[in-house]
Amino acid sequence: MNSERIADLRAYAIECLGETGEVIFKIKSHVLKYNLYGSSLWPFLCIFFNAQFALALELSHRWGLLDTANDSHEALEARLESARAARRERHISFDDIAKPESFRLAALRPIKAPRSLVDTPSGLAEAIAILSSAPDGDRMKQAVVGFDVEWASELHSRSSKKRARLASTGSSGAAESQEDDNGNTNSKGKPTAALLQLASRDNVFLIDMATLSETSTGREALASHLGPFFDDEKVIKLGFGATNDLSVLARATLPYQLFRAGSPKSLVDLKGEGPKISPVLKDRGLKEYSVEFLGKPLDKSEQCSNWSIRPLRQSQMEYAAIDAWVLVAIWERIQVLKADMVHA
């Protein structure tokens, strides 16, 4: 059974056992709150999350909610598609992003789901140039870019690299090369950047940090393009709880320095903006912000994916893209509400 089918089955199991899924995501929120990514506990938590998904799937079998053994192929496909459609309807998806008018935000443009990653220095340069350009060619307007980082635990990163080496060399793995000092893993077990998502009002790019940070040339390209981007006052950068993401990004380009003194500039952390509009959002997550400002929650079922593995599944790429795009949509909505408050 391929990885896409397994992901569908897990999503269906969580659909059937919504409470189990909610428990998983509550535990994940505590991992974020207490910064457990960098601890030795994180790899075991990842295993635990995956075990919970497997448990949900097993229970759905036993409770008769999903019977892959007896269902025909056509019946199973129909049920899986029904579950996927139900999730898309209840959560923000690319069906919504293709019709941004549903959010009543005139500044947004329809965006197509990404099909590939930006994994070359030239591709990175092109993406940054597009994102940094003035909206609609109007130099009086600031570009607005949402950013998010998907992290890789040391456990995921090492296992993914090992599989890639074995696939390319045909080796049994007896003699493995050492990890480089500045790649995706490190001796201290700190999390590293596997993917950087950058989204504007009408574009989204997925920067393959895992691939680019593997070589000195790639790390130099990341520093030379991302550094000026984050230092550009004319580009508003939107994050959510951005401090940890920025630290992870900075480690990915070593020994090349990513951020200069006083950088990043024009940075807005939306986590501090929400409570100014709605006090109930204090200490709440992006999922709750999405409900408050856009009317739908984010689907977080891919949150604990292995972000180091290549190629990423399409569902992973869509999840990652939406996580960055939704920051721009929330920002636009906040501006509308602020204007309404002024004129009230």
Phi, psi and omega per residue, in radians:
M1 nan 2.223 -3.066
N2 -1.332 2.913 -3.034
S3 -1.115 -0.579 3.135
E4 -1.131 -0.730 3.131
R5 -1.171 -0.723 3.115
I6 -1.059 -0.732 3.123
A7 -1.102 -0.687 3.115
D8 -1.115 -0.747 3.139
L9 -1.113 -0.714 3.108
R10 -1.114 -0.750 3.124
A11 -1.084 -0.696 3.132
Y12 -1.149 -0.716 3.128
A13 -1.078 -0.766 3.115
I14 -1.149 -0.607 3.078
E15 -1.042 -0.740 -3.141
C16 -1.282 -0.561 -3.076
L17 -2.082 1.114 -3.050
G18 -1.001 -0.624 -3.119
E19 -1.116 -0.680 3.109
T20 -1.069 -0.767 3.114
G21 -1.070 -0.706 -3.137
E22 -1.121 -0.674 3.104
V23 -1.073 -0.746 3.128
I24 -1.027 -0.802 -3.063
F25 -1.253 -0.518 3.053
K26 -1.158 -0.723 3.078
I27 -1.083 -0.730 3.138
K28 -1.073 -0.640 3.141
S29 -1.131 -0.587 3.102
H30 -1.248 -0.572 3.058
V31 -1.044 -0.762 3.103
L32 -1.155 -0.800 -3.049
K33 -1.065 -0.736 -3.070
Y34 -1.745 0.226 3.019
N35 0.940 0.900 -3.109
L36 -1.503 -0.046 3.137
Y37 -0.989 -0.722 -3.054
G38 -1.448 -0.041 -3.085
S39 -1.582 2.880 3.113
S40 -1.203 -0.215 3.139
L41 -1.297 -0.442 -3.004
W42 -1.013 -0.823 -3.139
P43 -1.010 -0.632 -3.129
F44 -1.254 -0.574 3.066
L45 -1.149 -0.688 3.090
C46 -1.033 -0.771 3.115
I47 -1.091 -0.708 3.133
F48 -1.067 -0.773 3.138
F49 -1.030 -0.813 -3.137
N50 -1.103 -0.632 3.105
A51 -1.130 -0.639 3.108
Q52 -1.138 -0.688 3.080
F53 -1.080 -0.791 -3.141
A54 -1.098 -0.678 3.117
L55 -1.119 -0.753 3.115
A56 -1.043 -0.715 3.130
L57 -1.135 -0.774 -3.128
E58 -1.107 -0.739 3.133
L59 -1.120 -0.678 -3.140
S60 -1.146 -0.550 3.007
H61 -1.116 -0.890 -3.013
R62 -1.177 -0.550 -3.127
W63 -1.535 0.080 3.075
G64 1.331 0.295 -3.136
L65 -1.441 -0.434 -3.131
L66 -2.612 2.126 -3.067
D67 -2.212 1.460 -3.100
T68 -1.214 -0.392 -3.107
A69 -1.259 -0.666 -3.043
N70 -1.803 -0.393 3.107
D71 -1.161 2.468 3.016
S72 -1.218 2.835 3.131
H73 -1.028 -0.768 -3.111
E74 -1.140 -0.707 -3.132
A75 -1.163 -0.711 3.131
L76 -1.124 -0.761 3.125
E77 -1.052 -0.714 -3.127
A78 -1.134 -0.722 -3.132
R79 -1.204 -0.679 3.117
L80 -1.149 -0.737 3.128
E81 -1.140 -0.646 3.084
S82 -1.097 -0.721 3.119
A83 -1.156 -0.728 3.125
R84 -1.104 -0.741 -3.135
A85 -1.119 -0.665 3.130
A86 -1.128 -0.714 3.124
R87 -1.168 -0.739 3.136
R88 -1.074 -0.648 -3.112
E89 -1.182 -0.657 -3.064
R90 -1.494 -0.364 -3.089
H91 -2.065 2.825 3.046
I92 -1.170 2.242 -3.117
S93 -2.404 3.140 3.100
F94 -1.239 -0.247 2.975
D95 -1.099 -0.660 3.110
D96 -1.300 -0.754 -3.082
I97 -1.141 -0.493 3.079
A98 -1.251 -0.253 3.115
K99 -2.306 1.156 -3.046
P100 -1.092 -0.251 3.112
E101 -1.118 -0.318 3.117
S102 -1.168 -0.345 3.080
F103 -1.648 0.049 -3.140
R104 0.978 0.720 3.134
L105 -2.117 1.729 -3.005
A106 -1.152 -0.434 -3.065
A107 -1.277 -0.331 -3.069
L108 -1.459 2.663 3.115
R109 -2.087 2.699 3.057
P110 -1.068 2.400 -3.131
I111 -2.206 2.369 3.094
K112 -1.537 2.642 3.121
A113 -1.130 2.358 3.124
P114 -1.183 2.526 -3.138
R115 -1.984 -0.118 -3.118
S116 -2.680 2.964 -3.140
L117 -1.807 2.690 3.008
V118 -1.507 1.908 -3.022
D119 -2.255 0.303 3.099
T120 -2.247 2.670 3.092
P121 -1.006 -0.675 -3.141
S122 -1.186 -0.694 3.098
G123 -1.138 -0.655 3.096
L124 -1.115 -0.786 3.130
A125 -1.042 -0.731 -3.136
E126 -1.147 -0.751 -3.128
A127 -1.091 -0.783 -3.120
I128 -1.127 -0.684 3.129
A129 -1.094 -0.730 3.135
I130 -1.152 -0.793 -3.082
L131 -1.197 -0.531 -3.074
S132 -1.464 -0.203 -3.084
S133 -1.233 2.619 -3.124
A134 -1.141 2.424 3.131
P135 -1.040 2.291 3.111
D136 0.979 0.428 3.122
G137 1.258 0.136 -3.114
D138 -1.585 1.839 -3.074
R139 -1.186 -0.217 3.100
M140 -1.380 -0.255 -3.136
K141 -1.697 2.527 3.076
Q142 -1.545 2.441 2.988
A143 -1.231 2.526 3.123
V144 -2.142 2.161 -3.067
V145 -2.306 2.145 3.024
G146 -1.516 2.457 3.111
F147 -2.331 2.573 3.109
D148 -2.600 2.697 -3.124
V149 -2.210 2.264 2.973
E150 -1.628 2.254 -3.043
W151 -1.672 2.728 3.049
A152 -2.092 2.219 3.023
S153 -1.302 2.814 3.123
E154 -1.062 -0.677 -3.136
L155 -1.047 -0.864 3.138
H156 -1.124 -0.761 -3.048
S157 -1.137 -0.778 -3.132
R158 -1.142 -0.770 -3.110
S159 -1.156 -0.639 3.134
S160 -1.191 -0.735 3.128
K161 -1.149 -0.668 3.135
K162 -1.102 -0.774 3.121
R163 -1.078 -0.682 3.140
A164 -1.136 -0.707 3.132
R165 -1.141 -0.767 -3.113
L166 -1.131 -0.660 -3.135
A167 -1.159 -0.639 -3.060
S168 -1.457 -0.468 -3.063
T169 -1.875 -0.335 -3.057
G170 1.277 0.218 -3.100
S171 -1.294 2.742 3.064
S172 -1.420 -0.173 3.121
G173 1.628 0.060 -3.104
A174 -1.137 -0.651 -3.134
A175 -2.052 1.618 -3.108
E176 -1.623 2.509 3.041
S177 -1.319 2.665 3.128
Q178 -1.306 2.651 3.046
E179 -1.206 2.492 3.088
D180 -1.267 2.751 -3.007
D181 -1.140 -0.425 -3.026
N182 -2.104 0.329 -3.133
G183 -1.497 -2.609 -3.004
N184 -1.340 -0.221 3.118
T185 -2.195 2.856 3.101
N186 -2.641 2.842 -3.021
S187 -1.146 -0.402 -3.120
K188 -1.494 -0.082 3.099
G189 1.278 0.316 3.140
K190 -1.274 2.581 3.110
P191 -1.183 2.686 -3.131
T192 -2.281 2.909 -3.097
A193 -1.434 2.107 3.064
A194 -1.687 -0.553 -3.065
L195 -2.644 2.370 3.033
L196 -2.007 2.128 3.123
Q197 -1.784 2.267 3.121
L198 -2.225 2.164 -3.102
A199 -2.328 2.394 3.038
S200 -1.954 -2.903 3.128
R201 -1.145 -0.434 -3.056
D202 -2.452 0.249 3.094
N203 -2.551 2.659 3.009
V204 -2.482 2.356 3.130
F205 -2.262 2.442 3.084
L206 -1.918 1.915 -3.078
I207 -1.557 2.130 -3.078
D208 -1.395 1.453 -3.129
M209 -1.116 -0.638 -3.111
A210 -1.048 -0.730 -3.131
T211 -1.347 -0.832 -3.083
L212 -1.146 -0.590 -3.097
S213 -1.429 0.011 3.131
E214 -1.322 -0.405 -3.081
T215 -2.132 2.754 3.101
S216 -1.100 -0.668 3.114
T217 -1.096 -0.737 3.138
G218 -1.167 -0.728 3.125
R219 -1.150 -0.656 3.095
E220 -1.126 -0.702 3.114
A221 -1.137 -0.708 3.104
L222 -1.056 -0.801 -3.128
A223 -1.162 -0.702 -3.045
S224 -1.303 -0.432 3.136
H225 -1.766 -0.761 -3.122
L226 -1.295 -0.581 3.135
G227 -1.012 -0.982 3.097
P228 -1.087 -0.559 3.101
F229 -1.080 -0.857 -3.141
F230 -1.252 -0.336 3.133
D231 -1.582 -0.095 -3.064
D232 -1.399 1.977 -3.131
E233 -1.172 -0.385 -3.081
K234 -1.393 -0.119 3.132
V235 -1.997 2.061 3.064
I236 -1.377 2.133 3.116
K237 -1.781 2.199 -3.110
L238 -1.887 2.155 3.050
G239 -2.190 3.103 3.065
F240 -2.435 1.896 -2.991
G241 1.061 0.908 -2.858
A242 -1.309 -0.301 -3.008
T243 -0.985 -0.850 -3.110
N244 -1.170 -0.679 3.114
D245 -1.074 -0.726 -3.136
L246 -1.149 -0.656 3.113
S247 -1.128 -0.721 3.131
V248 -1.149 -0.698 3.102
L249 -1.097 -0.748 -3.111
A250 -1.080 -0.643 3.123
R251 -1.177 -0.511 -3.049
A252 -1.198 -0.382 -3.058
T253 -1.805 -0.043 -3.124
L254 -0.992 2.474 0.165
P255 -1.489 0.102 3.120
Y256 -1.435 2.342 -3.078
Q257 -1.400 2.225 -3.117
L258 -1.520 -0.836 -3.071
F259 -1.876 2.318 3.048
R260 -1.525 3.014 3.085
A261 -1.031 2.312 -3.133
G262 1.447 0.003 -3.136
S263 -1.792 2.651 0.034
P264 -1.373 2.679 3.130
K265 -1.831 2.748 -3.111
S266 0.921 0.764 3.124
L267 -1.694 2.260 3.080
V268 -2.107 2.101 3.061
D269 -1.652 1.888 -3.061
L270 -1.111 -0.320 3.119
K271 -1.061 -0.494 3.107
G272 -1.615 -0.185 -3.106
E273 -1.538 -0.612 -3.072
G274 -0.995 -0.853 -3.110
P275 -1.072 -0.362 3.090
K276 -1.178 -0.469 3.122
I277 -1.679 -0.760 -3.103
S278 -2.384 1.823 -3.089
P279 -0.984 -0.421 -3.116
V280 -1.158 -0.243 -3.110
L281 -1.466 -0.031 3.116
K282 -1.026 2.235 3.139
D283 1.118 0.328 3.100
R284 -1.674 2.881 -3.083
G285 -1.665 3.120 -3.093
L286 -1.113 -0.556 3.119
K287 -1.038 -0.761 3.131
E288 -1.228 -0.634 3.072
Y289 -1.068 -0.713 -3.125
S290 -1.095 -0.738 3.110
V291 -1.121 -0.778 -3.068
E292 -1.122 -0.770 -3.003
F293 -1.724 -0.438 -3.058
L294 -2.049 -0.178 3.055
G295 1.543 -0.088 3.122
K296 -2.422 2.589 3.071
P297 -1.434 2.878 2.985
L298 -1.445 2.554 3.030
D299 -1.519 1.946 -3.043
K300 -1.747 0.321 -3.064
S301 -1.161 -0.310 3.113
E302 -1.698 0.063 -2.986
Q303 -1.038 -0.648 -3.097
C304 -1.692 0.399 3.097
S305 -1.128 2.849 2.975
N306 -1.441 1.784 -3.067
W307 -1.465 -0.064 3.102
S308 -1.520 -0.408 -3.048
I309 -1.235 2.516 3.093
R310 -2.280 2.399 -0.009
P311 -1.350 2.683 3.012
L312 -1.258 2.647 3.036
R313 -1.271 2.712 3.131
Q314 -1.031 -0.660 -3.140
S315 -1.149 -0.570 3.066
Q316 -1.169 -0.777 -3.123
M317 -1.107 -0.673 3.129
E318 -1.191 -0.739 3.088
Y319 -1.020 -0.824 -3.105
A320 -1.102 -0.748 -3.134
A321 -1.121 -0.750 -3.134
I322 -1.121 -0.653 3.133
D323 -1.016 -0.612 3.108
A324 -1.462 -0.726 -3.112
W325 -1.076 -0.686 -3.063
V326 -1.110 -0.446 3.082
L327 -1.122 -0.715 3.111
V328 -1.172 -0.743 3.140
A329 -1.095 -0.738 3.123
I330 -1.149 -0.719 3.105
W331 -1.041 -0.808 3.130
E332 -1.075 -0.710 3.132
R333 -1.148 -0.704 3.113
I334 -1.080 -0.680 3.128
Q335 -1.113 -0.696 3.110
V336 -1.097 -0.772 -3.108
L337 -1.195 -0.636 3.087
K338 -1.098 -0.748 3.136
A339 -1.118 -0.690 3.112
D340 -1.116 -0.666 3.138
M341 -1.164 -0.627 3.137
V342 -1.159 -0.701 -3.068
H343 -1.544 -0.069 -3.120
A344 -1.222 nan nan
